[in-house]
Amino acid sequence: MKIVLITGVSGSGKSLALNVLEDAGYYCVDNLPSRFLPELAVYLGTQNYTRLAVAIDARSGGSLAELPPIIGGLRRFGHDVRVLFLNATTQTLVQRFSETRRRHPLSVTGDDILSATGSLVEAIEKEREMLSSVTELGHQIDTSNLRASALRRWIREFVQHDQTGLTLMFESFGFKHGVPLDADLVFDVRSLPNPYYDVQLRPLTGRDQPVIDFLSAIPEVDEMINDIGAYLQKWLPSYMRDNRSYLTVAIGCTGGQHRSVFISETLGARFRNEAAVLVRHRELAPAETP
């Protein structure tokens, strides 16, 4: 059975993820205590289900600590288990709860979420602490700056991706929008010449040929790519031995439109023979279609 476990902080998009998987033909269960997961998998197996998606969050309480060995047991029985951890900045979560006027599951004070910001922040931080044992179990997505359409597409990529061993994720971003929370490694390429200052290149992205030609002609850009590539080439075997499922390499420039996009695409192409590779562009995602 293909099993996708969705976890993460409240307000980060777990309900949306569950809806995407339901549309993709998964049998979906929300807020299941992790200790019941093996029993559910056995039962659904007898009913000839082949896809299961389960949302597990801080409401499961102490059973969260049981999740790592449970995942290991499911995998030993031959199930394809993937874990998706959704995250967002505290500022973003406060804004989302305020806009929807919903209470945080761990919030115990205040009927009006707008007047209980203090208790809301405390609830968010408490939830992060409770989830600390499962944060590194699988693939992380920072939803802080993502539109729903982009998150849906990224989730579909996650479940459709044929994962064998470690998946190397290159993610471009703009520093002016913050460093992605899901980054394992961060490289700053803001010191390189910026196509933004060319009025003809400004509206384009690092995937457009004129920008590619501009950056490819600059020796410093090539040196930066080679240096980052050499670092990854040296340490990638170590990350693989660490039994990681995903390694997210974040490449950042000022706006996340030109340099970081070009370098992420270039590195992705370079490492496709070394590992399974995915390439994402955080600042371009909001403009992309579902």
Secondary structure, DSSP 8 states (H G I E B T S, - for coil): -EEEEEEE-TTSSHHHHHHHHHHTT-EEEES--GGGHHHHHHHHHHTT--EEEEE--GGGGGGGGGHHHHHHHHHHTT-EEEEEEEE--HHHHHHHHHHHT---TT--S-SSGGG-HHHHHHHHHHHHHHHTTTTTSSEEEE-TT--HHHHHHHHHHHHHS---S-EEEEEEEEGGG---TT-SEEEE-TTS--GGGSTTTTTS-TTSHHHHHHHHT-HHHHHHHHHHHHHHHHHHHHHHHTT-SEEEEEEEESSSSSHHHHHHHHHHHHTTTTSEEEEEETTTGGGS--
